[in-house]
Amino acid sequence: MPVFTIETTYHLPVFRHRDYNARTIAAACRLAIDDDDWDVGRPDYESAHESFVSGIWPGAKAAYSAPSLTVPAHFGETIQRKARHFETLLGLLKMMMVDIRAGSTPSSEWVSRAAWAVARGEAILAGAKDPKMVGVGRGREALSGEGGSDA
């Protein structure tokens, strides 16, 4: 049976309380964001984010000693899946809007891609595998390793 070294990660928020003198709330927020002195920061263990797989290597104790393998999308960080999917949805919406503005019916390929994108969005929210694209030419998802992983 194969052995894999798996790196899992979670993000631990760090917070600080600091006073800022400013004319407006927005100016105070800008000062706080621009302030890079975190010496008074404290970890917020109660708000730790989800665990996710951040690396996979073939073999025992193999982290960073060989090229990493592709992490199946549904084991990755949910916020990153959402961000990548937002770009896909925006691209689809732009392409469909071109047809709508031209008074054309969106092509069946774009409608199929949109249906897949909706199913993928639902899978992301459920923490499930990405659906397979059926009968549609695979674009960027195929290049990035996203899409219908069976893992």
C-alpha positions in Angstrom: 0.0 0.0 0.0 1.5 3.4 -0.9 2.5 5.9 1.7 2.1 9.6 1.4 3.4 12.5 3.5 0.5 14.9 4.0 0.9 18.4 5.3 -2.2 19.9 6.9 -2.6 23.5 7.9 -5.0 25.8 9.7 -4.9 29.5 10.1 -4.9 30.9 13.6 -6.1 34.5 13.8 -4.1 37.0 15.8 -5.8 40.1 17.2 -4.7 43.2 18.9 -6.5 46.1 20.7 -4.9 49.5 20.0 -6.1 53.1 20.1 -5.8 55.4 17.1 -6.5 59.1 16.9 -8.3 59.9 13.7 -10.9 62.3 12.3 -13.1 59.5 10.9 -13.8 55.8 11.4 -12.4 55.1 8.0 -9.2 57.0 8.8 -8.9 55.0 12.1 -9.4 51.8 10.2 -6.7 52.7 7.7 -4.3 53.5 10.5 -5.0 50.1 12.1 -4.5 48.2 8.8 -1.3 50.1 8.0 0.1 49.5 11.5 2.5 46.6 11.2 3.6 46.5 14.9 2.1 43.2 16.2 4.1 42.9 19.4 0.9 43.1 21.4 -1.0 40.6 19.1 -2.6 37.6 20.8 -3.7 34.4 19.2 -7.4 33.7 19.0 -7.5 29.9 19.5 -11.3 30.0 19.6 -11.5 31.3 16.0 -9.0 29.0 14.4 -10.1 28.3 10.8 -10.6 24.9 9.1 -7.8 22.4 8.6 -6.9 21.8 5.0 -4.4 19.8 3.0 -1.6 22.1 1.9 0.8 19.5 0.5 1.2 15.9 -0.5 4.4 14.0 -1.3 4.9 10.3 -2.3 6.7 8.3 0.4 7.2 8.4 4.1 8.7 11.6 5.7 9.0 13.0 2.1 7.8 16.6 2.7 9.7 19.0 0.4 12.1 16.2 -0.7 10.3 15.5 -3.9 7.9 17.3 -6.2 4.5 17.7 -4.4 1.4 15.9 -5.8 -1.8 17.7 -6.7 -4.1 18.2 -3.7 -7.7 17.2 -4.7 -9.6 20.5 -4.7 -12.1 19.5 -2.0 -9.3 19.0 0.5 -7.9 22.5 -0.1 -8.7 25.6 1.8 -12.4 26.5 1.3 -11.7 30.3 1.0 -9.2 29.7 -1.8 -11.7 27.4 -3.6 -14.3 30.2 -3.4 -11.8 32.8 -4.6 -10.8 30.7 -7.7 -14.5 29.9 -8.4 -15.4 33.5 -8.2 -13.1 34.1 -11.2 -14.7 31.3 -13.1 -18.2 32.6 -12.4 -17.2 36.2 -13.4 -15.8 34.9 -16.7 -18.9 32.9 -17.5 -21.2 35.8 -16.6 -19.2 38.2 -18.8 -19.4 35.8 -21.8 -23.1 35.2 -21.3 -23.6 39.0 -21.1 -22.0 39.5 -24.5 -24.6 37.2 -26.0 -27.4 38.9 -24.1 -26.3 42.4 -25.1 -26.1 41.3 -28.7 -29.6 40.0 -28.5 -28.4 36.4 -29.0 -29.3 33.3 -27.1 -26.3 32.1 -25.1 -24.7 29.1 -26.7 -25.4 25.7 -25.2 -21.7 25.4 -24.3 -21.9 28.5 -22.1 -25.2 27.3 -20.6 -23.5 23.9 -19.8 -20.5 25.6 -18.3 -22.8 27.8 -16.2 -24.7 24.7 -14.9 -21.4 23.1 -14.0 -20.3 26.3 -12.3 -23.5 26.3 -10.2 -22.9 22.7 -9.2 -19.3 23.4 -8.3 -20.4 26.4 -6.2 -22.8 24.1 -4.3 -20.0 21.5 -3.9 -17.7 24.1 -2.5 -20.3 25.3 0.0 -20.9 21.6 1.0 -17.2 20.8 1.3 -17.6 18.1 -1.4 -15.8 17.1 -4.6 -16.0 19.3 -7.6 -18.5 17.9 -10.2 -17.1 16.5 -13.4 -17.6 18.6 -16.6 -19.5 16.5 -19.0 -19.7 17.3 -22.7 -17.9 20.6 -22.4 -14.4 21.5 -23.5 -12.4 22.0 -20.3 -10.5 25.3 -20.1 -8.7 26.7 -17.2 -10.0 24.1 -14.7 -8.1 21.4 -16.6 -4.9 23.4 -16.5 -5.1 24.1 -12.8 -6.0 20.5 -11.8 -9.4 21.6 -10.6 -12.6 19.9 -11.7 -13.7 16.3 -11.3 -11.2 14.7 -8.9 -12.2 11.2 -7.8 -10.1 11.4 -4.6 
